[in-house]
């Protein structure tokens, strides 16, 4: 399949016209590869590390010519492109090696099997619906039922097992054995949807990038807020994209091994006896 047909097929499913006004979905760098057979490296964030990975794979004989990312490379007005700057280096390397960069961000968040749906699937939520609908049953976040219900302690363990975050933050709970039946999820920075989540009747909300006062707000609204970190909450959707592309007959589609969380957590030493 040629890259132009591959992108057209994707955009028929996740229309970039659905993106938020502040977003920048679609082609970030197109170095003249539209009529080549697609070889796609999928990542969460298009960084120089991922570009170097793609170049190395290409040098080893892999037919990679497209980096397909969730996060855009370019946000806001780009006033200059210079060697030595991260974006300038990405543009230089993309053009020099014939590797395009394409991003699907808030359009991919809304669709079936997008970032929120993948989280809901990992937790086996049933009868899901959007937290905030945008059109025809699509929208941001998902809320659904745990069947069977889990205790909060069991749910936290399941999230840790499925997402493997380096740190799992959650609201103080009076009782870890309380039954949890209704859960909302939204990958990435979803604290701005706390009000919408509360209207759904969810007992727990799994998202990322939550601040101190947002934990306070959730507590005051009787909502248990769980923050698994941005990377952990969205990386599974990238893996799902690879599966989707392979099922569509793409001969070479691979998940990046150089994607980064950008954060390290120091494990506190056990107190000495």
Residue frames relative to the residue before (quaternion, step in Angstrom):
aa qw qx qy qz dx dy dz
X 1.0000 0.0000 0.0000 0.0000 0.00 0.00 0.00
X 0.4139 -0.7019 0.5190 0.2579 3.58 -0.93 0.89
X 0.6333 -0.5574 0.3786 0.3807 3.55 -1.17 0.63
X 0.6419 0.5267 -0.3505 0.4332 3.63 0.87 -0.79
X 0.6725 0.4763 -0.2958 0.4831 3.62 1.01 -0.73
X 0.6053 0.5580 -0.3335 0.4594 3.54 1.11 -0.76
X 0.6877 0.4659 -0.2789 0.4819 3.59 0.87 -0.95
X 0.6338 0.5267 -0.3374 0.4550 3.61 0.96 -0.80
X 0.6447 0.5186 -0.3115 0.4673 3.58 1.01 -0.83
X 0.6557 0.5019 -0.3131 0.4692 3.56 0.96 -0.86
X 0.7058 0.4791 -0.2763 0.4426 3.59 0.83 -0.96
X 0.5687 0.5617 -0.3853 0.4610 3.58 1.22 -0.34
X 0.6798 0.4548 -0.2598 0.5134 3.57 1.24 -0.57
X 0.7936 0.1006 -0.0159 0.5999 3.60 0.87 -0.98
X 0.2010 -0.8385 0.5001 0.0796 3.52 0.28 1.34
X 0.3994 -0.7234 0.5015 0.2564 3.64 -0.68 1.00
X 0.5419 0.6167 -0.3975 0.4098 3.58 1.24 -0.25
X 0.6009 0.5650 -0.3573 0.4382 3.59 1.26 -0.25
X 0.4760 0.7111 -0.4302 0.2875 3.57 1.21 -0.30
X 0.5713 -0.5745 0.4640 0.3581 3.52 -1.29 0.46
X 0.6580 -0.5429 0.3501 0.3870 3.59 -1.20 0.56
X 0.6978 0.4738 -0.2709 0.4639 3.59 1.07 -0.72
X 0.6028 0.6168 -0.3332 0.3810 3.57 1.27 -0.36
X 0.1903 -0.7664 0.6000 0.1285 3.58 -1.31 0.14
X 0.0435 0.8138 -0.5726 0.0894 3.55 0.32 1.30
X 0.6505 0.5309 -0.3885 0.3796 3.55 -1.28 0.35
X 0.7929 -0.2853 0.2166 0.4930 3.54 -1.25 -0.45
X 0.2026 -0.7462 0.6259 0.1017 3.53 -0.98 0.99
X 0.7612 -0.0436 0.0452 0.6455 3.55 1.07 -0.86
X 0.0018 -0.7874 0.6163 -0.0151 3.59 -0.76 1.01
X 0.1129 -0.8637 0.4902 0.0323 3.62 -0.03 1.27
X 0.6973 -0.4798 0.2757 0.4556 3.58 1.10 0.66
X 0.4646 0.7002 -0.4221 0.3401 3.56 1.05 0.77
X 0.3515 0.7993 -0.4523 0.1813 3.61 1.25 -0.01
X 0.7560 0.3814 -0.2127 0.4876 3.59 1.02 -0.70
X 0.4974 0.6207 -0.4417 0.4151 3.58 1.26 0.37
X 0.5498 -0.5691 0.4848 0.3726 3.57 -1.24 0.42
X 0.4661 -0.7339 0.4224 0.2563 3.55 -0.77 1.04
X 0.0282 0.7201 -0.6931 0.0132 3.51 -1.21 0.84
X 0.0513 -0.8812 0.4675 -0.0468 3.57 -0.13 1.30
X 0.1709 -0.7424 0.6435 0.0742 3.52 -1.02 1.00
X 0.1955 -0.8150 0.5409 0.0697 3.58 -0.50 1.22
X 0.0607 0.7941 -0.6017 0.0608 3.57 -0.95 0.89
X 0.5591 -0.5683 0.4742 0.3737 3.54 -1.32 0.19
X 0.8157 0.0780 0.0146 0.5731 3.58 0.82 -1.06
X 0.3357 -0.7584 0.5184 0.2081 3.63 -0.72 0.98
X 0.0687 0.8142 -0.5646 0.1161 3.55 -0.13 1.34
X 0.6778 -0.4576 0.3683 0.4422 3.55 -1.31 0.12
X 0.6025 0.5621 -0.3574 0.4396 3.59 1.08 -0.67
X 0.6671 0.4802 -0.2988 0.4848 3.59 0.97 -0.83
X 0.6297 0.5205 -0.3359 0.4687 3.60 1.01 -0.76
X 0.6479 0.5062 -0.3160 0.4735 3.60 0.96 -0.83
X 0.6124 0.5386 -0.3373 0.4703 3.58 1.09 -0.71
X 0.6626 0.5036 -0.3020 0.4649 3.58 0.92 -0.92
X 0.6483 0.5135 -0.3160 0.4649 3.59 0.97 -0.85
X 0.6569 0.5063 -0.3084 0.4659 3.59 0.96 -0.87
X 0.6427 0.5143 -0.3210 0.4683 3.60 0.97 -0.81
X 0.6496 0.5171 -0.3122 0.4618 3.55 1.00 -0.85
X 0.6472 0.5200 -0.3108 0.4628 3.59 1.03 -0.82
X 0.6807 0.4750 -0.2776 0.4837 3.57 1.19 -0.59
X 0.6647 -0.5381 0.2919 0.4284 3.57 1.28 0.07
X 0.5011 0.6327 -0.4466 0.3861 3.61 1.22 0.00
X 0.4366 -0.7412 0.4509 0.2380 3.62 -0.91 0.88
X 0.2439 0.8007 -0.5195 0.1719 3.61 0.94 0.75
X 0.0907 0.7965 -0.5926 0.0789 3.54 -0.87 1.00
X 0.7454 0.3020 -0.2015 0.5591 3.57 1.30 0.23
X 0.1719 -0.7205 0.6637 0.1043 3.54 -1.01 0.94
X 0.1105 -0.7923 0.5998 0.0174 3.55 -0.62 1.21
X 0.0348 -0.8444 0.5316 -0.0572 3.58 -0.32 1.30
X 0.4699 -0.6232 0.5348 0.3237 3.54 -1.26 0.41
X 0.7475 0.3562 -0.2133 0.5185 3.60 0.75 -0.97
X 0.4742 -0.6646 0.4905 0.3047 3.60 -0.97 0.76
X 0.4757 -0.6344 0.5297 0.3012 3.54 -1.25 0.53
X 0.7893 0.2529 -0.0957 0.5513 3.56 0.97 -0.94
X 0.0218 -0.7635 0.6450 -0.0237 3.55 -0.81 1.14
X 0.8281 0.2078 -0.1419 0.5009 3.56 -1.02 0.74
X 0.7136 -0.4315 0.3321 0.4409 3.52 -1.34 -0.16
X 0.2268 -0.7558 0.6037 0.1138 3.56 -0.84 1.06
X 0.1871 -0.8419 0.5013 0.0697 3.58 -0.36 1.24
X 0.8040 -0.0034 -0.0029 0.5946 3.60 1.16 -0.40
X 0.1982 -0.7345 0.6349 0.1346 3.55 -1.31 0.45
X 0.0611 0.8233 -0.5539 0.1077 3.57 -0.44 1.24
X 0.5300 -0.5875 0.5059 0.3436 3.53 -1.16 0.67
X 0.7308 0.3896 -0.3088 0.4678 3.54 -1.00 0.86
X 0.6512 0.4400 -0.3131 0.5332 3.56 1.19 -0.49
X 0.6244 -0.5757 0.3542 0.3915 3.64 -0.99 0.67
X 0.6971 0.4453 -0.2954 0.4780 3.61 0.81 -0.90
X 0.6283 0.5388 -0.3315 0.4529 3.57 1.01 -0.77
X 0.6582 0.4981 -0.3017 0.4771 3.57 1.00 -0.81
X 0.6258 0.5285 -0.3352 0.4655 3.58 1.04 -0.76
X 0.6529 0.5026 -0.3159 0.4704 3.59 0.93 -0.87
X 0.6524 0.5240 -0.3121 0.4499 3.59 0.91 -0.93
X 0.7068 0.4615 -0.2695 0.4634 3.59 0.81 -1.00
X 0.6248 0.5396 -0.3384 0.4516 3.58 1.03 -0.77
X 0.6880 0.4702 -0.2794 0.4770 3.57 0.91 -0.90
X 0.6778 0.5124 -0.2951 0.4371 3.57 0.93 -0.90
X 0.7940 0.3125 -0.1427 0.5016 3.58 0.99 -0.82
X 0.4524 -0.7183 0.4389 0.2943 3.59 1.23 0.07
X 0.4838 0.6310 -0.4520 0.4043 3.55 0.92 0.97
X 0.2585 -0.7962 0.5314 0.1299 3.57 -0.47 1.20
X 0.2219 -0.7406 0.6159 0.1513 3.55 -1.34 0.32
X 0.0073 0.7931 -0.6047 0.0728 3.54 -0.71 1.17
X 0.1333 -0.8130 0.5644 0.0528 3.59 -0.99 0.82
X 0.0813 -0.7502 0.6548 0.0422 3.53 -1.11 0.82
X 0.0231 -0.8532 0.5186 -0.0511 3.58 -0.19 1.27
X 0.8455 0.0979 -0.0734 0.5198 3.62 -0.28 -1.15
X 0.5605 0.5557 -0.4081 0.4588 3.61 1.19 -0.22
X 0.6737 0.4819 -0.2842 0.4828 3.60 1.03 -0.81
X 0.5807 0.5906 -0.3712 0.4198 3.59 1.15 -0.53
X 0.7279 0.4958 -0.2404 0.4082 3.57 1.00 -0.83
X 0.6777 0.5641 -0.3009 0.3633 3.59 1.00 -0.79
X 0.6277 -0.4723 0.4468 0.4280 3.53 -1.38 0.16
X 0.8156 0.1499 -0.1851 0.5274 3.56 -0.94 1.02
X 0.4272 0.6676 -0.4798 0.3763 3.58 1.20 0.56
X 0.8196 -0.2932 0.1626 0.4646 3.56 -1.29 -0.19
X 0.6997 0.4628 -0.2872 0.4623 3.60 0.88 -0.88
X 0.6447 0.5294 -0.3262 0.4446 3.57 0.94 -0.85
X 0.6359 0.5307 -0.3398 0.4456 3.59 0.97 -0.79
X 0.6339 0.5104 -0.3310 0.4776 3.59 0.99 -0.77
X 0.6508 0.5149 -0.3131 0.4619 3.57 0.93 -0.88
X 0.6522 0.5126 -0.3098 0.4647 3.58 1.00 -0.80
X 0.6453 0.5263 -0.3263 0.4474 3.59 0.96 -0.80
X 0.7183 0.3952 -0.2411 0.5193 3.58 1.11 -0.65
X 0.4037 -0.7429 0.4454 0.2946 3.60 1.34 0.05
X 0.2151 0.7827 -0.5487 0.2000 3.58 0.95 0.87
X 0.2545 -0.7811 0.5601 0.1070 3.55 -1.01 0.89
X 0.8399 0.1753 -0.1377 0.4948 3.56 -1.28 0.53
X 0.1678 0.8396 -0.4972 0.1404 3.56 0.92 0.95
X 0.0078 -0.7554 0.6551 0.0133 3.50 -1.28 0.57
X 0.6252 -0.5542 0.3723 0.4042 3.62 -1.12 0.44
X 0.5007 -0.6030 0.5253 0.3313 3.53 -1.20 0.58
X 0.7750 0.0211 0.0053 0.6316 3.56 1.01 -0.87
X 0.2765 -0.7962 0.5199 0.1388 3.56 -0.29 1.28
X 0.2085 -0.7676 0.5938 0.1216 3.54 -1.14 0.70
X 0.7801 -0.1979 0.1494 0.5744 3.59 1.01 -0.78
X 0.8849 -0.0144 0.0321 0.4644 3.55 -1.13 0.73
X 0.7634 -0.3869 0.2099 0.4727 3.58 0.82 0.96
X 0.5993 0.5231 -0.3708 0.4793 3.58 1.27 -0.01
X 0.2679 0.7741 -0.5499 0.1631 3.55 -1.24 0.25
X 0.6699 -0.5131 0.3777 0.3812 3.52 -1.37 -0.12
X 0.8242 0.1725 -0.1626 0.5143 3.54 -1.00 0.91
X 0.1629 -0.7466 0.6305 0.1360 3.52 -1.39 0.19
X 0.0876 -0.7612 0.6391 0.0658 3.54 -1.17 0.62
X 0.1401 0.7989 -0.5687 0.1369 3.54 -0.90 0.96
X 0.5827 -0.6078 0.4405 0.3114 3.51 -1.38 0.01
X 0.3500 -0.6751 0.6070 0.2307 3.52 -1.19 0.69
X 0.0602 0.7942 -0.5991 0.0814 3.57 -0.66 1.11
X 0.4425 -0.3377 -0.7885 0.2615 1.52 -0.77 2.40
X 0.6469 -0.4963 0.4008 0.4178 3.55 -1.29 0.26
X 0.2276 -0.7527 0.6023 0.1374 3.54 -1.25 0.55
X 0.4978 -0.5708 0.5245 0.3889 3.52 -1.24 0.26
X 0.6419 -0.5067 0.3877 0.4253 3.58 -1.20 0.36
X 0.6283 0.5367 -0.3335 0.4539 3.59 0.98 -0.78
X 0.6655 0.4897 -0.3002 0.4766 3.61 0.95 -0.84
X 0.6439 0.5201 -0.3221 0.4596 3.58 1.02 -0.79
X 0.6394 0.5135 -0.3259 0.4704 3.59 0.95 -0.82
X 0.6482 0.5109 -0.3131 0.4700 3.59 1.00 -0.82
X 0.6479 0.5156 -0.3197 0.4606 3.58 1.01 -0.79
X 0.6413 0.5106 -0.3203 0.4747 3.59 0.97 -0.80
X 0.6437 0.5149 -0.3195 0.4674 3.58 0.95 -0.86
X 0.6798 0.4957 -0.2889 0.4568 3.58 0.94 -0.87
X 0.7229 0.4556 -0.2505 0.4551 3.60 0.91 -0.90
X 0.7886 0.3297 -0.1591 0.4940 3.61 0.93 -0.87
X 0.1818 -0.8285 0.5063 0.1555 3.58 1.22 -0.52
X 0.1556 0.8002 -0.5641 0.1315 3.62 0.73 0.96
X 0.5448 -0.6142 0.4443 0.3585 3.61 -1.11 0.56
X 0.7839 0.0359 -0.0147 0.6197 3.56 1.21 -0.48
X 0.1435 -0.7824 0.6031 0.0594 3.57 -0.94 0.90
X 0.1237 -0.8012 0.5845 0.0334 3.57 -0.51 1.22
X 0.0916 0.7982 -0.5936 0.0462 3.57 -1.03 0.70
X 0.6387 -0.5380 0.3981 0.3796 3.52 -1.27 0.52
X 0.5669 -0.5759 0.4462 0.3845 3.60 -1.06 0.60
X 0.1410 -0.8020 0.5786 0.0467 3.55 -0.84 0.98
X 0.4671 -0.6765 0.4947 0.2817 3.56 -0.92 0.91
X 0.8144 0.0702 0.0243 0.5756 3.54 0.98 -0.88
X 0.2970 -0.7702 0.5422 0.1570 3.59 -0.47 1.19
X 0.6510 0.5138 -0.3129 0.4629 3.59 1.26 -0.28
X 0.4085 0.7068 -0.4867 0.3109 3.62 1.21 0.12
X 0.4800 -0.6797 0.4820 0.2745 3.55 -1.07 0.81
X 0.1451 -0.7698 0.6187 0.0591 3.53 -0.94 0.98
X 0.0787 -0.8246 0.5603 -0.0015 3.56 -0.69 1.12
X 0.7974 0.2232 -0.0983 0.5520 3.60 0.98 -0.82
X 0.0237 -0.8220 0.5635 -0.0785 3.55 -0.65 1.22
X 0.1766 -0.7546 0.6224 0.1096 3.56 -1.11 0.77
X 0.0791 -0.7896 0.6080 0.0257 3.57 -1.11 0.71
X 0.1017 0.7573 -0.6435 0.0451 3.54 -1.24 0.57
X 0.3454 -0.7668 0.5053 0.1932 3.58 -0.56 1.16
X 0.7704 0.3240 -0.2554 0.4862 3.56 -1.10 0.70
X 0.7782 -0.3491 0.2571 0.4544 3.55 -1.27 -0.44
X 0.1132 0.8604 -0.4826 0.1187 3.55 0.12 1.29
X 0.3622 0.7629 -0.4847 0.2276 3.60 1.19 0.20
X 0.5956 0.5887 -0.3634 0.4081 3.59 1.13 -0.48
X 0.6675 0.4944 -0.2954 0.4720 3.58 1.27 -0.22
X 0.3078 0.7782 -0.5035 0.2147 3.62 1.21 0.21
X 0.6530 0.5212 -0.3194 0.4471 3.60 0.92 -0.88
X 0.6686 0.4909 -0.2959 0.4738 3.57 0.95 -0.88
X 0.6257 0.5379 -0.3320 0.4572 3.58 1.04 -0.79
X 0.6453 0.5350 -0.3299 0.4343 3.60 0.92 -0.85
X 0.6449 0.5286 -0.3204 0.4495 3.58 1.08 -0.65
X 0.6371 0.5500 -0.3252 0.4311 3.61 1.20 -0.40
X 0.4800 -0.6733 0.4361 0.3551 3.58 1.23 -0.30
X 0.3729 0.7317 -0.4919 0.2892 3.60 1.22 0.26
X 0.3713 -0.7131 0.5508 0.2241 3.55 -1.12 0.73
X 0.7826 0.1871 -0.0538 0.5913 3.54 1.18 -0.74
X 0.0937 -0.7803 0.6165 0.0483 3.56 -1.10 0.74
X 0.1460 -0.7885 0.5963 0.0373 3.56 -0.66 1.22
X 0.2343 0.7478 -0.5906 0.1928 3.57 -0.71 1.11
X 0.4184 -0.7051 0.5106 0.2590 3.63 -1.11 -0.58
X 0.8103 0.3235 -0.2263 0.4331 3.53 -1.42 0.17
X 0.3194 0.7678 -0.4950 0.2518 3.59 1.04 0.76
X 0.3363 -0.7469 0.5465 0.1744 3.56 -1.03 0.87
X 0.7478 -0.4164 0.2937 0.4256 3.53 -1.35 0.30
X 0.7486 0.4146 -0.2381 0.4594 3.57 0.69 -1.06
X 0.5845 0.5460 -0.3835 0.4617 3.59 1.21 -0.25
X 0.5938 0.5156 -0.3555 0.5052 3.56 1.17 -0.54
X 0.6258 0.5312 -0.3300 0.4662 3.57 1.06 -0.76
X 0.6499 0.5215 -0.3112 0.4570 3.57 0.92 -0.93
X 0.6565 0.5070 -0.3160 0.4605 3.57 0.91 -0.90
X 0.6432 0.5196 -0.3267 0.4578 3.58 0.93 -0.87
X 0.6795 0.5019 -0.2896 0.4500 3.57 0.91 -0.94
X 0.7203 0.3990 -0.2375 0.5153 3.58 1.22 -0.50
X 0.5015 -0.6982 0.3912 0.3285 3.55 1.32 0.42
X 0.5032 0.6112 -0.4363 0.4276 3.55 1.05 0.85
X 0.3143 -0.7294 0.5746 0.1974 3.58 -0.88 0.94
X 0.1663 -0.8034 0.5701 0.0423 3.55 -0.54 1.24
X 0.0724 -0.7881 0.6113 0.0071 3.57 -0.88 1.02
X 0.1144 -0.7893 0.6030 0.0192 3.57 -0.81 1.09
X 0.1385 -0.8210 0.5524 0.0407 3.56 -0.46 1.25
X 0.5687 -0.5665 0.3941 0.4476 3.59 1.28 -0.16
X 0.6126 -0.6067 0.3753 0.3403 3.55 -1.06 0.83
X 0.6838 0.5039 -0.2928 0.4390 3.58 0.76 -1.05
X 0.6980 0.4858 -0.2833 0.4433 3.58 0.78 -1.02
X 0.6874 0.5004 -0.2928 0.4374 3.59 1.03 -0.71
X 0.7798 0.3406 -0.1828 0.4925 3.63 1.14 -0.49
X 0.5201 0.6554 -0.4162 0.3560 3.60 1.14 -0.42
X 0.6263 0.5411 -0.3712 0.4209 3.69 0.91 -0.69
X 0.6239 0.5399 -0.3490 0.4443 3.60 1.06 -0.63
X 0.6016 0.5441 -0.3562 0.4638 3.58 1.15 -0.57
X 0.6370 0.5124 -0.3208 0.4782 3.58 1.01 -0.81
X 0.6336 0.5305 -0.3229 0.4613 3.58 1.06 -0.76
X 0.6148 0.5480 -0.3399 0.4540 3.58 1.08 -0.71
X 0.6184 0.5364 -0.3443 0.4596 3.58 1.00 -0.81
X 0.6467 0.5110 -0.3150 0.4705 3.58 0.92 -0.89
X 0.6465 0.5244 -0.3202 0.4522 3.59 0.93 -0.89
X 0.6766 0.4936 -0.2964 0.4590 3.58 0.87 -0.94
X 0.6436 0.5139 -0.3229 0.4663 3.58 1.00 -0.78
X 0.6554 0.5078 -0.3086 0.4663 3.58 1.01 -0.79
X 0.6474 0.5024 -0.3087 0.4828 3.58 1.20 -0.49
X 0.6050 -0.6120 0.3348 0.3839 3.57 1.27 0.08
X 0.3750 0.7036 -0.5128 0.3183 3.59 1.22 0.35
X 0.4097 -0.7593 0.4530 0.2246 3.57 -0.56 1.17
X 0.7960 0.1252 -0.0679 0.5883 3.61 1.05 -0.68
X 0.2348 0.7261 -0.6084 0.2177 3.55 -0.46 1.30
X 0.0521 0.8201 -0.5578 0.1169 3.55 -0.66 1.13
X 0.4294 -0.6762 0.5388 0.2609 3.54 -1.20 0.63
X 0.5112 -0.6637 0.4556 0.3010 3.57 -0.88 0.95
X 0.2663 -0.7459 0.5905 0.1548 3.54 -1.12 0.75
X 0.6623 0.4931 -0.3006 0.4773 3.58 1.31 0.02
X 0.3314 0.7191 -0.5208 0.3191 3.57 1.27 0.33
X 0.1800 -0.8184 0.5419 0.0641 3.57 -1.00 0.76
X 0.4402 -0.6638 0.5424 0.2671 3.53 -1.21 0.65
X 0.3016 -0.7816 0.4777 0.2644 3.59 1.20 -0.60
X 0.7343 0.3530 -0.2278 0.5333 3.61 1.22 0.05
X 0.1017 -0.7516 0.6471 0.0773 3.53 -1.18 0.68
X 0.2192 -0.7750 0.5822 0.1111 3.53 -1.07 0.76
X 0.3402 -0.7256 0.5648 0.1970 3.54 -0.88 0.97
X 0.3120 -0.7439 0.5614 0.1848 3.54 -0.75 1.04
X 0.4022 -0.7331 0.4958 0.2346 3.54 -0.65 1.11
X 0.4925 -0.6651 0.4789 0.2928 3.56 -0.93 0.90
X 0.5419 -0.5970 0.4756 0.3517 3.53 -1.13 0.63
X 0.5237 -0.6403 0.4463 0.3414 3.61 -0.92 0.80
X 0.4608 -0.6861 0.4914 0.2747 3.55 -0.99 0.83
X 0.4410 -0.6906 0.5074 0.2667 3.54 -1.04 0.77
